[in-house]
Amino acid sequence: MTDLNQAAFQKHMGVTVEQMEIDTLVVGAGQAGVAMSEHLSKLGVPHLVLERNRIAEAWRTGRWDSLVANGPAWHDRFPGLEFEGLDPDAFAPKEQVAAYFEAYAKKFDAPIRTGVEVKSVVRNSDRPGFTIETSEGVIQARRVVSATGPFQRPVIPPIAPKDDRLMQIHSAQYRNPEQMPEGAVLVVGAGSSGVQIADELMRAGRKVYLSVGPHDRPPRAYRNRDFCWWLGVLGEWDAEAARPGKEHVTIAVSGARGGKTVDFRELAQEGMTLVGLTKSFNDGVVTFQADLAENLARGDENYLSLLDAADAYIARNGLDLPEEPEARKTFPEPECVANPILDLDLAEAGVTSIIWATGYSVDFSWLQVNAFDANGKPKHQRGVSSEPGVYFLGLPWLSRRGSTFIWGVWHDAKHIADHIATQRKYLAYRDAAQRQAED
Ligand SMILES: Cc1cc2nc3c(=O)[nH]c(=O)nc-3n(C[C@H](O)[C@H](O)[C@H](O)COP(=O)(O)OP(=O)(O)OC[C@H]3O[C@@H](n4cnc5c(N)ncnc54)[C@H](O)[C@@H]3O)c2cc1C
């Protein structure tokens, strides 16, 4: 436990985990847990946050070395604190993001206890609330908020070949180019992680094949406004669900190298070989779908639709922002798009490693309550689950597109804290007879 957490824990609790009863237990102290704690504190709800590692651990050890935030510092933060010593338009390096959340927690003396894992949560049958087993003892809580993150278990699809000659890692394990064996690299997945990793490897002199699926590709900035601003004013962050057919569409953006628009044709011009969706592996040969041109065209459509919507917004609101016609220029069609590779013999191409930038799943095996559907998906409305007293925070599309992002989770946490405080008020109500008896 850090000094900060030790002090906060003792001040707020005065007891150890082994003998604790608490109103609300928050599991996880990433940005979601910290936001939750702030709102509960403001509403006077007694609570404790348990974190198995350190505050904002995902930003410390769960990301590659050079990662910076995808959004500028003015945007990717909580309302109550700015990034110290950082230009508001700059992209915070991951260590600074972790330090930010630690400082934020300190600001309001968050009752966070680190180094304690929650092993199981079970509803009590003989009294209200839940019994929570932790690595340091048992807790009783009336309510439990799961803030364990949207990206917990790295997912590698079953098509991954069993081939000892290849080093294969998930993007969660990627750190830097030096970690990779000599030779060409196949990066599967071209969302924000895949495209940034592929770009870094190419700039380090590696031959890179990037497998590109369906994606959205907003401009990094347009007419002097970052795409985070555009998504905000155009209501896109607040969208309540992915548009039909777009459920599995990833978003390719990057704050790397000062923040540049992800342009796959430009990357190809610089030497990257683009391929379509990865289909299968057979005897050292990988097969790709013939969908590269279509995926790029859809990405372009998304890019151009944002420019159109931005232009319309500027006109409608009479804003004085400089025109940017060059944003509509496209790079010439690269050879790898015109004549796509559909089969690649990995050994012949010198590919010695594969990075699977194929996303994450969640793991709620510790939460043994009636808050999941038949497929194990959390059942909830804006984070308020179907099991009274259990809440989810930080999940993709919990209330809207912004729910997994730094600023978005803060607003979802506020809603959940309000719900908890309201329930507590109902419970505190006393009818006339009770009031008289208490007087
Ligand atoms: C590569 C990458 C880059 C991203 N970049 C940005 C960005 O630039 N801007 C942005 O807004 N968002 C970004 N995100 C999305 C999101 O902000 C992060 O994923 C963020 O870490 C999510 O915060 P969280 O608090 O919900 O979850 P996490 O940060 O994952 O925190 C959950 C915490 O719960 C703890 N925990 C889990 N299970 C238990 C348990 N049983 N007991 C105790 N503790 C437990 C974990 O140790 C962890 O610390 C990025 C995501 C990825 C993968």
The ligand as an SDF file (V2000), in Angstrom:
LIG
                    3D

 53 58  0  0  0  0  0  0  0  0999 V2000
   -4.0490    0.9160  -25.7070 C   0  0  0  0  0  0  0  0  0  0  0  0
   -5.1640    1.7320  -25.1290 C   0  0  0  0  0  0  0  0  0  0  0  0
   -5.1060    3.1190  -25.2110 C   0  0  0  0  0  0  0  0  0  0  0  0
   -6.1460    3.8910  -24.7010 C   0  0  0  0  0  0  0  0  0  0  0  0
   -6.0570    5.2400  -24.8070 N   0  0  0  0  0  0  0  0  0  0  0  0
   -7.0610    6.0180  -24.3210 C   0  0  0  0  0  0  0  0  0  0  0  0
   -6.9950    7.4430  -24.3990 C   0  0  0  0  0  0  0  0  0  0  0  0
   -6.0340    7.9880  -24.9150 O   0  0  0  0  0  0  0  0  0  0  0  0
   -8.0090    8.1830  -23.9040 N   0  0  0  0  0  0  0  0  0  0  0  0
   -9.0890    7.5930  -23.3100 C   0  0  0  0  0  0  0  0  0  0  0  0
   -9.9810    8.3060  -22.8490 O   0  0  0  0  0  0  0  0  0  0  0  0
   -9.1760    6.2490  -23.2260 N   0  0  0  0  0  0  0  0  0  0  0  0
   -8.1980    5.4580  -23.7160 C   0  0  0  0  0  0  0  0  0  0  0  0
   -8.2860    4.0870  -23.6210 N   0  0  0  0  0  0  0  0  0  0  0  0
   -9.5330    3.4980  -23.0850 C   0  0  0  0  0  0  0  0  0  0  0  0
   -9.6440    3.5560  -21.5430 C   0  0  0  0  0  0  0  0  0  0  0  0
   -9.4840    4.8780  -21.1430 O   0  0  0  0  0  0  0  0  0  0  0  0
   -8.6320    2.6830  -20.8230 C   0  0  0  0  0  0  0  0  0  0  0  0
   -8.8130    1.3500  -21.2190 O   0  0  0  0  0  0  0  0  0  0  0  0
   -8.7610    2.7770  -19.2910 C   0  0  0  0  0  0  0  0  0  0  0  0
   -7.6780    2.0960  -18.7030 O   0  0  0  0  0  0  0  0  0  0  0  0
  -10.0710    2.2140  -18.7490 C   0  0  0  0  0  0  0  0  0  0  0  0
  -10.1860    2.5860  -17.3970 O   0  0  0  0  0  0  0  0  0  0  0  0
  -11.0070    1.7480  -16.3200 P   0  0  0  0  0  0  0  0  0  0  0  0
  -10.8040    2.3790  -15.0030 O   0  0  0  0  0  0  0  0  0  0  0  0
  -12.3960    1.5570  -16.8000 O   0  0  0  0  0  0  0  0  0  0  0  0
  -10.3020    0.3210  -16.3820 O   0  0  0  0  0  0  0  0  0  0  0  0
   -8.7900   -0.0690  -16.0250 P   0  0  0  0  0  0  0  0  0  0  0  0
   -7.8700    1.0620  -16.2500 O   0  0  0  0  0  0  0  0  0  0  0  0
   -8.5180   -1.3490  -16.7060 O   0  0  0  0  0  0  0  0  0  0  0  0
   -8.8820   -0.2660  -14.4420 O   0  0  0  0  0  0  0  0  0  0  0  0
   -9.4900   -1.3900  -13.8490 C   0  0  0  0  0  0  0  0  0  0  0  0
   -8.7130   -1.7060  -12.5910 C   0  0  0  0  0  0  0  0  0  0  0  0
   -9.3890   -2.7380  -11.9130 O   0  0  0  0  0  0  0  0  0  0  0  0
   -8.4320   -3.5780  -11.2970 C   0  0  0  0  0  0  0  0  0  0  0  0
   -9.0610   -4.8690  -11.0490 N   0  0  0  0  0  0  0  0  0  0  0  0
   -9.5850   -5.7330  -11.9740 C   0  0  0  0  0  0  0  0  0  0  0  0
  -10.1160   -6.8060  -11.3740 N   0  0  0  0  0  0  0  0  0  0  0  0
   -9.9450   -6.6350  -10.0360 C   0  0  0  0  0  0  0  0  0  0  0  0
  -10.2950   -7.3900   -8.8720 C   0  0  0  0  0  0  0  0  0  0  0  0
  -10.9350   -8.5630   -8.9840 N   0  0  0  0  0  0  0  0  0  0  0  0
   -9.9550   -6.9120   -7.6560 N   0  0  0  0  0  0  0  0  0  0  0  0
   -9.3280   -5.7210   -7.5250 C   0  0  0  0  0  0  0  0  0  0  0  0
   -8.9760   -4.9600   -8.5910 N   0  0  0  0  0  0  0  0  0  0  0  0
   -9.2850   -5.3960   -9.8260 C   0  0  0  0  0  0  0  0  0  0  0  0
   -7.3000   -3.6360  -12.3130 C   0  0  0  0  0  0  0  0  0  0  0  0
   -6.0700   -3.9590  -11.7000 O   0  0  0  0  0  0  0  0  0  0  0  0
   -7.3020   -2.2180  -12.8870 C   0  0  0  0  0  0  0  0  0  0  0  0
   -6.3730   -1.3600  -12.2550 O   0  0  0  0  0  0  0  0  0  0  0  0
   -7.2590    3.2630  -24.1010 C   0  0  0  0  0  0  0  0  0  0  0  0
   -7.3080    1.8680  -24.0180 C   0  0  0  0  0  0  0  0  0  0  0  0
   -6.2710    1.1010  -24.5340 C   0  0  0  0  0  0  0  0  0  0  0  0
   -6.3580   -0.4060  -24.4610 C   0  0  0  0  0  0  0  0  0  0  0  0
  1  2  1  0
  2  3  1  0
  2 52  2  0
  3  4  2  0
  4  5  1  0
  4 50  1  0
  5  6  2  0
  6  7  1  0
  6 13  1  0
  7  8  2  0
  7  9  1  0
  9 10  1  0
 10 11  2  0
 10 12  1  0
 12 13  2  0
 13 14  1  0
 14 15  1  0
 14 50  1  0
 15 16  1  0
 16 17  1  0
 16 18  1  0
 18 19  1  0
 18 20  1  0
 20 21  1  0
 20 22  1  0
 22 23  1  0
 23 24  1  0
 24 25  2  0
 24 26  1  0
 24 27  1  0
 27 28  1  0
 28 29  2  0
 28 30  1  0
 28 31  1  0
 31 32  1  0
 32 33  1  0
 33 34  1  0
 33 48  1  0
 34 35  1  0
 35 36  1  0
 35 46  1  0
 36 37  1  0
 36 45  1  0
 37 38  2  0
 38 39  1  0
 39 40  1  0
 39 45  2  0
 40 41  1  0
 40 42  2  0
 42 43  1  0
 43 44  2  0
 44 45  1  0
 46 47  1  0
 46 48  1  0
 48 49  1  0
 50 51  2  0
 51 52  1  0
 52 53  1  0
M  END
$$$$
